[in-house]
Amino acid sequence: MKFINLVSSLGLAATLGLASPFSEQVYGEANVQLIEKRDGNGQPIDPITGKGAPIIGGTNRQTDLANPDNLAAQSTDNGPAPNLKWSFSDSKTKIFNGGWTRTQVVTDLPSSHDIAAAQQHLKKGAIRELHWHRVAEWGYVYSGQVLVSAVDEDGNYQVDKLGVGDIWYFPKGAAHTVQGLADENEYLLVFDDGDFERVGTTFMVDDWIAHTPKSVLAKNFGVNASVFDTVPTTDPYILNATVSTSSPTGPESGLTGNSSYVIHKSQYHSIPIPGGGGNLSIIDSRNFPISKTIAATVVSLSPGGLRELHWHPNAEEWLYFHSGTARATVFIGGANARTFDFSAGDTAVFPDNSGHYIENTSKTENLVWIEIYKSERVADIPLTQWLALTPADIVASTLKIPLSVVSQLKKEKQVLIKGN
């Protein structure tokens, strides 16, 4: 237990921005190798303590190797903490003419009450058919270029081209569609309700028309009923087409400025990162006013870096890991905590107000992820700043640590701490 306590103390020291209290003689290369061995053996055996035994029955070796913390690698884990992780690779991929989609909803990740999400791919010219939702939709383009088109309840409309890093937000009920412009196009979709796939959430235009009497359609549109003979009886969801060359012909649009459904990457910037461990951009109602129910951060953390210990006072945190590898321990109160390992394509949810960190476990690759909150703004409270701005003697008495240590704590958010 002595070695494990040293590891925990070293991690806390890094988080609080302090020099390690232990020498290289105590925490040296041999112990580093033990940690790597423990994390990489794919068996519930701790070579340091001797606890555990090999798995003899059926197991998924690749999954075990990718999730060493499921094999009790972290001694600080405790209690019946729920699963907080889902991989898009475990989702059923729905294939269509012109693309595909795969979703993560509350039935996949029951702890995600606020947010559902999807990865979606469109080939050039392919259209995500015209539709609307009873929930808001947020989209982030990470490959290619797309055309978005939307209309609100006042007849205001917006047609815009989005590239990598650009974002859209369609409020609840806004009519919209998306078309691929590059040869291959892909984006992340986020919805502000975890139960996204329940009936009555998404409404397709051709599905509605196919289930409305043709005589009513003819009267509504002022055309002959035969016009609708070729409307698909089963909605195509994604369909092949050619890239649009048309422009709207209605009155001048009002979806501009603070009412715009789109924010381009050039319109948002990284915030200062005192910890020097990467970069982070915030996209919420303060710089994207229309986005009232979804706030986001886009994060890149340097190798070995740490997203400092913190919590969010206003919402659950939903995450999509785009590239790299990570580890996070989530503290849910009542002495309950669980550590998870993440790689590209994984999603996660950290419960409302739960304490956590995210660590880049790669020595060479940046960790890139997106954080989503069902809120109009991003908010966090770092552990270090809280302790530093609390009377030092109270902190020292509570944690049983020297007053001199508390006095060294940084009073400003470090956000992303550079790795050793």
TORKOL-4160 file (C-alpha; in steps of 0.2 Angstrom, whole numbers, padded with zeros to 4 digits, m for minus):
420
<pt num="1" X="0000" Y="0000" Z="0000"/>
<pt num="2" X="0015" Y="0012" Z="0003"/>
<pt num="3" X="0019" Y="0013" Z="m0016"/>
<pt num="4" X="0001" Y="0015" Z="m0021"/>
<pt num="5" X="m0001" Y="0030" Z="m0008"/>
<pt num="6" X="0015" Y="0037" Z="m0016"/>
<pt num="7" X="0007" Y="0037" Z="m0033"/>
<pt num="8" X="m0009" Y="0045" Z="m0027"/>
<pt num="9" X="0001" Y="0059" Z="m0018"/>
<pt num="10" X="0012" Y="0062" Z="m0033"/>
<pt num="11" X="m0004" Y="0064" Z="m0044"/>
<pt num="12" X="m0012" Y="0076" Z="m0031"/>
<pt num="13" X="0004" Y="0086" Z="m0031"/>
<pt num="14" X="0004" Y="0088" Z="m0050"/>
<pt num="15" X="m0014" Y="0093" Z="m0050"/>
<pt num="16" X="m0011" Y="0106" Z="m0036"/>
<pt num="17" X="0004" Y="0113" Z="m0045"/>
<pt num="18" X="0017" Y="0108" Z="m0032"/>
<pt num="19" X="0034" Y="0100" Z="m0034"/>
<pt num="20" X="0034" Y="0081" Z="m0029"/>
<pt num="21" X="0037" Y="0078" Z="m0011"/>
<pt num="22" X="0046" Y="0062" Z="m0015"/>
<pt num="23" X="0064" Y="0059" Z="m0022"/>
<pt num="24" X="0069" Y="0050" Z="m0038"/>
<pt num="25" X="0076" Y="0036" Z="m0026"/>
<pt num="26" X="0058" Y="0033" Z="m0020"/>
<pt num="27" X="0049" Y="0035" Z="m0036"/>
<pt num="28" X="0061" Y="0030" Z="m0049"/>
<pt num="29" X="0061" Y="0021" Z="m0066"/>
<pt num="30" X="0058" Y="0004" Z="m0058"/>
<pt num="31" X="0041" Y="0009" Z="m0051"/>
<pt num="32" X="0037" Y="0018" Z="m0068"/>
<pt num="33" X="0039" Y="0001" Z="m0076"/>
<pt num="34" X="0028" Y="m0008" Z="m0063"/>
<pt num="35" X="0014" Y="0005" Z="m0067"/>
<pt num="36" X="0016" Y="0001" Z="m0086"/>
<pt num="37" X="0016" Y="m0018" Z="m0082"/>
<pt num="38" X="0001" Y="m0017" Z="m0072"/>
<pt num="39" X="m0008" Y="m0006" Z="m0084"/>
<pt num="40" X="m0003" Y="m0017" Z="m0099"/>
<pt num="41" X="m0005" Y="m0035" Z="m0094"/>
<pt num="42" X="m0023" Y="m0037" Z="m0098"/>
<pt num="43" X="m0026" Y="m0048" Z="m0082"/>
<pt num="44" X="m0033" Y="m0044" Z="m0065"/>
<pt num="45" X="m0016" Y="m0046" Z="m0057"/>
<pt num="46" X="m0007" Y="m0032" Z="m0048"/>
<pt num="47" X="0012" Y="m0036" Z="m0049"/>
<pt num="48" X="0015" Y="m0023" Z="m0035"/>
<pt num="49" X="0004" Y="m0031" Z="m0022"/>
<pt num="50" X="0001" Y="m0048" Z="m0029"/>
<pt num="51" X="m0017" Y="m0047" Z="m0028"/>
<pt num="52" X="m0029" Y="m0055" Z="m0041"/>
<pt num="53" X="m0028" Y="m0070" Z="m0052"/>
<pt num="54" X="m0028" Y="m0073" Z="m0071"/>
<pt num="55" X="m0045" Y="m0074" Z="m0081"/>
<pt num="56" X="m0048" Y="m0092" Z="m0086"/>
<pt num="57" X="m0065" Y="m0091" Z="m0093"/>
<pt num="58" X="m0071" Y="m0082" Z="m0109"/>
<pt num="59" X="m0065" Y="m0064" Z="m0110"/>
<pt num="60" X="m0062" Y="m0051" Z="m0124"/>
<pt num="61" X="m0044" Y="m0049" Z="m0124"/>
<pt num="62" X="m0043" Y="m0033" Z="m0134"/>
<pt num="63" X="m0056" Y="m0025" Z="m0123"/>
<pt num="64" X="m0047" Y="m0030" Z="m0107"/>
<pt num="65" X="m0031" Y="m0022" Z="m0114"/>
<pt num="66" X="m0040" Y="m0006" Z="m0119"/>
<pt num="67" X="m0047" Y="m0004" Z="m0102"/>
<pt num="68" X="m0034" Y="m0008" Z="m0089"/>
<pt num="69" X="m0043" Y="0002" Z="m0075"/>
<pt num="70" X="m0058" Y="m0011" Z="m0076"/>
<pt num="71" X="m0045" Y="m0023" Z="m0070"/>
<pt num="72" X="m0043" Y="m0013" Z="m0054"/>
<pt num="73" X="m0027" Y="m0004" Z="m0058"/>
<pt num="74" X="m0032" Y="0011" Z="m0048"/>
<pt num="75" X="m0032" Y="0008" Z="m0029"/>
<pt num="76" X="m0042" Y="0023" Z="m0026"/>
<pt num="77" X="m0058" Y="0016" Z="m0035"/>
<pt num="78" X="m0072" Y="0012" Z="m0023"/>
<pt num="79" X="m0090" Y="0008" Z="m0022"/>
<pt num="80" X="m0104" Y="0004" Z="m0034"/>
<pt num="81" X="m0100" Y="0018" Z="m0047"/>
<pt num="82" X="m0110" Y="0015" Z="m0063"/>
<pt num="83" X="m0103" Y="0013" Z="m0080"/>
<pt num="84" X="m0100" Y="0030" Z="m0088"/>
<pt num="85" X="m0093" Y="0025" Z="m0105"/>
<pt num="86" X="m0099" Y="0020" Z="m0122"/>
<pt num="87" X="m0090" Y="0018" Z="m0138"/>
<pt num="88" X="m0097" Y="0023" Z="m0155"/>
<pt num="89" X="m0089" Y="0006" Z="m0161"/>
<pt num="90" X="m0102" Y="m0003" Z="m0150"/>
<pt num="91" X="m0117" Y="0006" Z="m0158"/>
<pt num="92" X="m0126" Y="m0001" Z="m0173"/>
<pt num="93" X="m0121" Y="0008" Z="m0189"/>
<pt num="94" X="m0136" Y="0012" Z="m0200"/>
<pt num="95" X="m0130" Y="0012" Z="m0219"/>
<pt num="96" X="m0140" Y="0022" Z="m0232"/>
<pt num="97" X="m0137" Y="0027" Z="m0250"/>
<pt num="98" X="m0125" Y="0041" Z="m0248"/>
<pt num="99" X="m0119" Y="0038" Z="m0230"/>
<pt num="100" X="m0121" Y="0031" Z="m0213"/>
<pt num="101" X="m0125" Y="0036" Z="m0195"/>
<pt num="102" X="m0122" Y="0028" Z="m0178"/>
<pt num="103" X="m0130" Y="0034" Z="m0162"/>
<pt num="104" X="m0127" Y="0034" Z="m0143"/>
<pt num="105" X="m0143" Y="0036" Z="m0133"/>
<pt num="106" X="m0149" Y="0033" Z="m0116"/>
<pt num="107" X="m0152" Y="0015" Z="m0118"/>
<pt num="108" X="m0134" Y="0013" Z="m0123"/>
<pt num="109" X="m0127" Y="0024" Z="m0109"/>
<pt num="110" X="m0141" Y="0025" Z="m0095"/>
<pt num="111" X="m0131" Y="0038" Z="m0085"/>
<pt num="112" X="m0132" Y="0051" Z="m0100"/>
<pt num="113" X="m0149" Y="0059" Z="m0096"/>
<pt num="114" X="m0146" Y="0076" Z="m0104"/>
<pt num="115" X="m0137" Y="0071" Z="m0120"/>
<pt num="116" X="m0138" Y="0059" Z="m0135"/>
<pt num="117" X="m0126" Y="0060" Z="m0149"/>
<pt num="118" X="m0122" Y="0053" Z="m0166"/>
<pt num="119" X="m0108" Y="0052" Z="m0179"/>
<pt num="120" X="m0114" Y="0054" Z="m0197"/>
<pt num="121" X="m0106" Y="0053" Z="m0214"/>
<pt num="122" X="m0112" Y="0060" Z="m0230"/>
<pt num="123" X="m0104" Y="0057" Z="m0247"/>
<pt num="124" X="m0103" Y="0072" Z="m0260"/>
<pt num="125" X="m0121" Y="0078" Z="m0264"/>
<pt num="126" X="m0129" Y="0066" Z="m0251"/>
<pt num="127" X="m0143" Y="0074" Z="m0241"/>
<pt num="128" X="m0149" Y="0071" Z="m0223"/>
<pt num="129" X="m0167" Y="0072" Z="m0228"/>
<pt num="130" X="m0177" Y="0087" Z="m0223"/>
<pt num="131" X="m0183" Y="0085" Z="m0205"/>
<pt num="132" X="m0185" Y="0093" Z="m0188"/>
<pt num="133" X="m0184" Y="0087" Z="m0170"/>
<pt num="134" X="m0193" Y="0090" Z="m0153"/>
<pt num="135" X="m0176" Y="0093" Z="m0146"/>
<pt num="136" X="m0161" Y="0105" Z="m0151"/>
<pt num="137" X="m0148" Y="0099" Z="m0163"/>
<pt num="138" X="m0129" Y="0104" Z="m0162"/>
<pt num="139" X="m0117" Y="0099" Z="m0175"/>
<pt num="140" X="m0098" Y="0100" Z="m0176"/>
<pt num="141" X="m0089" Y="0096" Z="m0193"/>
<pt num="142" X="m0073" Y="0087" Z="m0191"/>
<pt num="143" X="m0070" Y="0081" Z="m0209"/>
<pt num="144" X="m0075" Y="0088" Z="m0226"/>
<pt num="145" X="m0087" Y="0102" Z="m0229"/>
<pt num="146" X="m0106" Y="0103" Z="m0228"/>
<pt num="147" X="m0121" Y="0114" Z="m0233"/>
<pt num="148" X="m0134" Y="0117" Z="m0220"/>
<pt num="149" X="m0151" Y="0125" Z="m0223"/>
<pt num="150" X="m0164" Y="0129" Z="m0210"/>
<pt num="151" X="m0180" Y="0139" Z="m0208"/>
<pt num="152" X="m0188" Y="0146" Z="m0191"/>
<pt num="153" X="m0206" Y="0149" Z="m0186"/>
<pt num="154" X="m0205" Y="0167" Z="m0193"/>
<pt num="155" X="m0200" Y="0162" Z="m0211"/>
<pt num="156" X="m0182" Y="0167" Z="m0207"/>
<pt num="157" X="m0169" Y="0155" Z="m0216"/>
<pt num="158" X="m0151" Y="0152" Z="m0217"/>
<pt num="159" X="m0140" Y="0143" Z="m0230"/>
<pt num="160" X="m0122" Y="0142" Z="m0225"/>
<pt num="161" X="m0106" Y="0132" Z="m0230"/>
<pt num="162" X="m0097" Y="0124" Z="m0215"/>
<pt num="163" X="m0079" Y="0117" Z="m0214"/>
<pt num="164" X="m0069" Y="0108" Z="m0201"/>
<pt num="165" X="m0071" Y="0116" Z="m0184"/>
<pt num="166" X="m0087" Y="0125" Z="m0189"/>
<pt num="167" X="m0103" Y="0122" Z="m0178"/>
<pt num="168" X="m0122" Y="0123" Z="m0180"/>
<pt num="169" X="m0136" Y="0124" Z="m0168"/>
<pt num="170" X="m0154" Y="0121" Z="m0173"/>
<pt num="171" X="m0166" Y="0126" Z="m0159"/>
<pt num="172" X="m0181" Y="0114" Z="m0155"/>
<pt num="173" X="m0193" Y="0113" Z="m0170"/>
<pt num="174" X="m0182" Y="0122" Z="m0182"/>
<pt num="175" X="m0184" Y="0114" Z="m0200"/>
<pt num="176" X="m0167" Y="0109" Z="m0207"/>
<pt num="177" X="m0156" Y="0098" Z="m0218"/>
<pt num="178" X="m0138" Y="0095" Z="m0221"/>
<pt num="179" X="m0129" Y="0091" Z="m0238"/>
<pt num="180" X="m0111" Y="0084" Z="m0241"/>
<pt num="181" X="m0100" Y="0095" Z="m0252"/>
<pt num="182" X="m0083" Y="0087" Z="m0251"/>
<pt num="183" X="m0080" Y="0069" Z="m0258"/>
<pt num="184" X="m0082" Y="0063" Z="m0240"/>
<pt num="185" X="m0089" Y="0072" Z="m0225"/>
<pt num="186" X="m0092" Y="0068" Z="m0207"/>
<pt num="187" X="m0098" Y="0077" Z="m0191"/>
<pt num="188" X="m0103" Y="0075" Z="m0173"/>
<pt num="189" X="m0122" Y="0077" Z="m0169"/>
<pt num="190" X="m0127" Y="0081" Z="m0151"/>
<pt num="191" X="m0145" Y="0082" Z="m0145"/>
<pt num="192" X="m0151" Y="0090" Z="m0128"/>
<pt num="193" X="m0161" Y="0074" Z="m0123"/>
<pt num="194" X="m0153" Y="0057" Z="m0119"/>
<pt num="195" X="m0169" Y="0048" Z="m0125"/>
<pt num="196" X="m0167" Y="0054" Z="m0143"/>
<pt num="197" X="m0174" Y="0039" Z="m0152"/>
<pt num="198" X="m0191" Y="0038" Z="m0144"/>
<pt num="199" X="m0206" Y="0040" Z="m0155"/>
<pt num="200" X="m0211" Y="0058" Z="m0157"/>
<pt num="201" X="m0193" Y="0065" Z="m0157"/>
<pt num="202" X="m0188" Y="0066" Z="m0176"/>
<pt num="203" X="m0200" Y="0071" Z="m0190"/>
<pt num="204" X="m0196" Y="0068" Z="m0208"/>
<pt num="205" X="m0204" Y="0078" Z="m0222"/>
<pt num="206" X="m0207" Y="0063" Z="m0234"/>
<pt num="207" X="m0213" Y="0052" Z="m0220"/>
<pt num="208" X="m0226" Y="0065" Z="m0216"/>
<pt num="209" X="m0231" Y="0068" Z="m0234"/>
<pt num="210" X="m0232" Y="0049" Z="m0237"/>
<pt num="211" X="m0244" Y="0047" Z="m0222"/>
<pt num="212" X="m0256" Y="0062" Z="m0227"/>
<pt num="213" X="m0271" Y="0059" Z="m0239"/>
<pt num="214" X="m0266" Y="0065" Z="m0257"/>
<pt num="215" X="m0282" Y="0075" Z="m0258"/>
<pt num="216" X="m0276" Y="0085" Z="m0243"/>
<pt num="217" X="m0259" Y="0087" Z="m0250"/>
<pt num="218" X="m0266" Y="0094" Z="m0267"/>
<pt num="219" X="m0277" Y="0106" Z="m0257"/>
<pt num="220" X="m0263" Y="0112" Z="m0246"/>
<pt num="221" X="m0250" Y="0115" Z="m0260"/>
<pt num="222" X="m0262" Y="0120" Z="m0274"/>
<pt num="223" X="m0256" Y="0106" Z="m0286"/>
<pt num="224" X="m0263" Y="0090" Z="m0294"/>
<pt num="225" X="m0263" Y="0075" Z="m0282"/>
<pt num="226" X="m0253" Y="0065" Z="m0294"/>
<pt num="227" X="m0237" Y="0076" Z="m0290"/>
<pt num="228" X="m0235" Y="0065" Z="m0275"/>
<pt num="229" X="m0236" Y="0048" Z="m0283"/>
<pt num="230" X="m0217" Y="0046" Z="m0282"/>
<pt num="231" X="m0214" Y="0052" Z="m0264"/>
<pt num="232" X="m0205" Y="0038" Z="m0255"/>
<pt num="233" X="m0216" Y="0027" Z="m0244"/>
<pt num="234" X="m0201" Y="0024" Z="m0232"/>
<pt num="235" X="m0191" Y="0039" Z="m0228"/>
<pt num="236" X="m0173" Y="0037" Z="m0235"/>
<pt num="237" X="m0165" Y="0046" Z="m0220"/>
<pt num="238" X="m0149" Y="0049" Z="m0231"/>
<pt num="239" X="m0151" Y="0050" Z="m0250"/>
<pt num="240" X="m0140" Y="0053" Z="m0265"/>
<pt num="241" X="m0141" Y="0069" Z="m0274"/>
<pt num="242" X="m0131" Y="0082" Z="m0283"/>
<pt num="243" X="m0123" Y="0097" Z="m0274"/>
<pt num="244" X="m0136" Y="0111" Z="m0273"/>
<pt num="245" X="m0134" Y="0126" Z="m0284"/>
<pt num="246" X="m0150" Y="0134" Z="m0280"/>
<pt num="247" X="m0152" Y="0149" Z="m0268"/>
<pt num="248" X="m0167" Y="0153" Z="m0257"/>
<pt num="249" X="m0180" Y="0165" Z="m0266"/>
<pt num="250" X="m0189" Y="0171" Z="m0251"/>
<pt num="251" X="m0187" Y="0188" Z="m0242"/>
<pt num="252" X="m0171" Y="0193" Z="m0234"/>
<pt num="253" X="m0166" Y="0181" Z="m0220"/>
<pt num="254" X="m0166" Y="0187" Z="m0201"/>
<pt num="255" X="m0155" Y="0172" Z="m0196"/>
<pt num="256" X="m0139" Y="0183" Z="m0195"/>
<pt num="257" X="m0129" Y="0191" Z="m0181"/>
<pt num="258" X="m0135" Y="0185" Z="m0164"/>
<pt num="259" X="m0149" Y="0175" Z="m0172"/>
<pt num="260" X="m0137" Y="0165" Z="m0183"/>
<pt num="261" X="m0138" Y="0146" Z="m0182"/>
<pt num="262" X="m0120" Y="0144" Z="m0187"/>
<pt num="263" X="m0103" Y="0149" Z="m0179"/>
<pt num="264" X="m0087" Y="0147" Z="m0189"/>
<pt num="265" X="m0071" Y="0142" Z="m0182"/>
<pt num="266" X="m0064" Y="0159" Z="m0185"/>
<pt num="267" X="m0077" Y="0167" Z="m0174"/>
<pt num="268" X="m0071" Y="0158" Z="m0158"/>
<pt num="269" X="m0054" Y="0157" Z="m0150"/>
<pt num="270" X="m0044" Y="0147" Z="m0137"/>
<pt num="271" X="m0045" Y="0154" Z="m0119"/>
<pt num="272" X="m0029" Y="0157" Z="m0109"/>
<pt num="273" X="m0021" Y="0141" Z="m0102"/>
<pt num="274" X="m0010" Y="0146" Z="m0087"/>
<pt num="275" X="m0006" Y="0127" Z="m0085"/>
<pt num="276" X="0003" Y="0127" Z="m0102"/>
<pt num="277" X="m0004" Y="0110" Z="m0106"/>
<pt num="278" X="m0013" Y="0113" Z="m0122"/>
<pt num="279" X="m0028" Y="0123" Z="m0129"/>
<pt num="280" X="m0046" Y="0124" Z="m0126"/>
<pt num="281" X="m0060" Y="0134" Z="m0134"/>
<pt num="282" X="m0077" Y="0138" Z="m0127"/>
<pt num="283" X="m0093" Y="0139" Z="m0138"/>
<pt num="284" X="m0108" Y="0144" Z="m0128"/>
<pt num="285" X="m0122" Y="0157" Z="m0128"/>
<pt num="286" X="m0109" Y="0171" Z="m0124"/>
<pt num="287" X="m0101" Y="0169" Z="m0141"/>
<pt num="288" X="m0115" Y="0159" Z="m0150"/>
<pt num="289" X="m0131" Y="0167" Z="m0143"/>
<pt num="290" X="m0143" Y="0156" Z="m0152"/>
<pt num="291" X="m0136" Y="0141" Z="m0143"/>
<pt num="292" X="m0147" Y="0142" Z="m0127"/>
<pt num="293" X="m0147" Y="0124" Z="m0122"/>
<pt num="294" X="m0130" Y="0117" Z="m0127"/>
<pt num="295" X="m0113" Y="0123" Z="m0122"/>
<pt num="296" X="m0097" Y="0115" Z="m0128"/>
<pt num="297" X="m0078" Y="0115" Z="m0126"/>
<pt num="298" X="m0066" Y="0109" Z="m0139"/>
<pt num="299" X="m0050" Y="0103" Z="m0130"/>
<pt num="300" X="m0032" Y="0098" Z="m0136"/>
<pt num="301" X="m0021" Y="0091" Z="m0121"/>
<pt num="302" X="m0003" Y="0089" Z="m0124"/>
<pt num="303" X="0006" Y="0072" Z="m0121"/>
<pt num="304" X="0006" Y="0067" Z="m0102"/>
<pt num="305" X="m0005" Y="0083" Z="m0098"/>
<pt num="306" X="m0019" Y="0084" Z="m0086"/>
<pt num="307" X="m0036" Y="0093" Z="m0086"/>
<pt num="308" X="m0035" Y="0098" Z="m0068"/>
<pt num="309" X="m0047" Y="0091" Z="m0055"/>
<pt num="310" X="m0063" Y="0100" Z="m0056"/>
<pt num="311" X="m0082" Y="0099" Z="m0057"/>
<pt num="312" X="m0096" Y="0108" Z="m0066"/>
<pt num="313" X="m0109" Y="0116" Z="m0055"/>
<pt num="314" X="m0123" Y="0118" Z="m0069"/>
<pt num="315" X="m0124" Y="0101" Z="m0079"/>
<pt num="316" X="m0119" Y="0084" Z="m0083"/>
<pt num="317" X="m0104" Y="0083" Z="m0094"/>
<pt num="318" X="m0105" Y="0073" Z="m0110"/>
<pt num="319" X="m0089" Y="0069" Z="m0119"/>
<pt num="320" X="m0083" Y="0063" Z="m0136"/>
<pt num="321" X="m0065" Y="0058" Z="m0138"/>
<pt num="322" X="m0059" Y="0061" Z="m0156"/>
<pt num="323" X="m0041" Y="0056" Z="m0155"/>
<pt num="324" X="m0028" Y="0050" Z="m0143"/>
<pt num="325" X="m0029" Y="0040" Z="m0127"/>
<pt num="326" X="m0035" Y="0045" Z="m0109"/>
<pt num="327" X="m0039" Y="0041" Z="m0092"/>
<pt num="328" X="m0051" Y="0049" Z="m0080"/>
<pt num="329" X="m0057" Y="0045" Z="m0062"/>
<pt num="330" X="m0075" Y="0051" Z="m0058"/>
<pt num="331" X="m0079" Y="0054" Z="m0040"/>
<pt num="332" X="m0098" Y="0054" Z="m0037"/>
<pt num="333" X="m0098" Y="0056" Z="m0018"/>
<pt num="334" X="m0101" Y="0045" Z="m0004"/>
<pt num="335" X="m0083" Y="0037" Z="m0006"/>
<pt num="336" X="m0088" Y="0031" Z="m0023"/>
<pt num="337" X="m0076" Y="0033" Z="m0037"/>
<pt num="338" X="m0072" Y="0024" Z="m0053"/>
<pt num="339" X="m0058" Y="0026" Z="m0066"/>
<pt num="340" X="m0061" Y="0024" Z="m0085"/>
<pt num="341" X="m0049" Y="0022" Z="m0100"/>
<pt num="342" X="m0053" Y="0031" Z="m0116"/>
<pt num="343" X="m0048" Y="0030" Z="m0134"/>
<pt num="344" X="m0054" Y="0038" Z="m0151"/>
<pt num="345" X="m0073" Y="0036" Z="m0154"/>
<pt num="346" X="m0077" Y="0033" Z="m0135"/>
<pt num="347" X="m0091" Y="0044" Z="m0127"/>
<pt num="348" X="m0093" Y="0047" Z="m0109"/>
<pt num="349" X="m0104" Y="0056" Z="m0096"/>
<pt num="350" X="m0099" Y="0063" Z="m0079"/>
<pt num="351" X="m0114" Y="0065" Z="m0068"/>
<pt num="352" X="m0120" Y="0082" Z="m0063"/>
<pt num="353" X="m0107" Y="0090" Z="m0050"/>
<pt num="354" X="m0096" Y="0075" Z="m0050"/>
<pt num="355" X="m0077" Y="0078" Z="m0047"/>
<pt num="356" X="m0065" Y="0072" Z="m0060"/>
<pt num="357" X="m0050" Y="0074" Z="m0070"/>
<pt num="358" X="m0044" Y="0069" Z="m0088"/>
<pt num="359" X="m0026" Y="0063" Z="m0091"/>
<pt num="360" X="m0018" Y="0061" Z="m0108"/>
<pt num="361" X="m0010" Y="0044" Z="m0106"/>
<pt num="362" X="0000" Y="0045" Z="m0122"/>
<pt num="363" X="0019" Y="0051" Z="m0122"/>
<pt num="364" X="0018" Y="0057" Z="m0140"/>
<pt num="365" X="0000" Y="0061" Z="m0146"/>
<pt num="366" X="m0011" Y="0075" Z="m0141"/>
<pt num="367" X="m0028" Y="0070" Z="m0134"/>
<pt num="368" X="m0042" Y="0079" Z="m0143"/>
<pt num="369" X="m0060" Y="0079" Z="m0136"/>
<pt num="370" X="m0077" Y="0088" Z="m0136"/>
<pt num="371" X="m0086" Y="0092" Z="m0120"/>
<pt num="372" X="m0105" Y="0095" Z="m0120"/>
<pt num="373" X="m0116" Y="0103" Z="m0107"/>
<pt num="374" X="m0135" Y="0105" Z="m0107"/>
<pt num="375" X="m0134" Y="0123" Z="m0102"/>
<pt num="376" X="m0132" Y="0140" Z="m0110"/>
<pt num="377" X="m0114" Y="0142" Z="m0103"/>
<pt num="378" X="m0099" Y="0132" Z="m0099"/>
<pt num="379" X="m0094" Y="0133" Z="m0080"/>
<pt num="380" X="m0082" Y="0124" Z="m0069"/>
<pt num="381" X="m0074" Y="0125" Z="m0052"/>
<pt num="382" X="m0056" Y="0118" Z="m0050"/>
<pt num="383" X="m0051" Y="0110" Z="m0034"/>
<pt num="384" X="m0035" Y="0119" Z="m0033"/>
<pt num="385" X="m0042" Y="0136" Z="m0035"/>
<pt num="386" X="m0056" Y="0132" Z="m0022"/>
<pt num="387" X="m0043" Y="0127" Z="m0009"/>
<pt num="388" X="m0031" Y="0142" Z="m0013"/>
<pt num="389" X="m0045" Y="0154" Z="m0011"/>
<pt num="390" X="m0051" Y="0146" Z="0006"/>
<pt num="391" X="m0043" Y="0152" Z="0022"/>
<pt num="392" X="m0027" Y="0142" Z="0022"/>
<pt num="393" X="m0028" Y="0136" Z="0040"/>
<pt num="394" X="m0045" Y="0128" Z="0037"/>
<pt num="395" X="m0039" Y="0119" Z="0022"/>
<pt num="396" X="m0023" Y="0113" Z="0031"/>
<pt num="397" X="m0034" Y="0107" Z="0046"/>
<pt num="398" X="m0046" Y="0098" Z="0035"/>
<pt num="399" X="m0034" Y="0089" Z="0024"/>
<pt num="400" X="m0020" Y="0087" Z="0037"/>
<pt num="401" X="m0007" Y="0094" Z="0026"/>
<pt num="402" X="0006" Y="0108" Z="0031"/>
<pt num="403" X="0000" Y="0126" Z="0030"/>
<pt num="404" X="0015" Y="0130" Z="0019"/>
<pt num="405" X="0009" Y="0118" Z="0006"/>
<pt num="406" X="m0008" Y="0126" Z="0006"/>
<pt num="407" X="0000" Y="0143" Z="0004"/>
<pt num="408" X="0009" Y="0137" Z="m0012"/>
<pt num="409" X="m0008" Y="0133" Z="m0021"/>
<pt num="410" X="m0011" Y="0143" Z="m0037"/>
<pt num="411" X="m0026" Y="0155" Z="m0036"/>
<pt num="412" X="m0030" Y="0155" Z="m0054"/>
<pt num="413" X="m0037" Y="0141" Z="m0065"/>
<pt num="414" X="m0024" Y="0131" Z="m0073"/>
<pt num="415" X="m0036" Y="0122" Z="m0084"/>
<pt num="416" X="m0024" Y="0111" Z="m0093"/>
<pt num="417" X="m0008" Y="0106" Z="m0084"/>
<pt num="418" X="0008" Y="0102" Z="m0094"/>
<pt num="419" X="0014" Y="0084" Z="m0092"/>
<pt num="420" X="0031" Y="0080" Z="m0084"/>
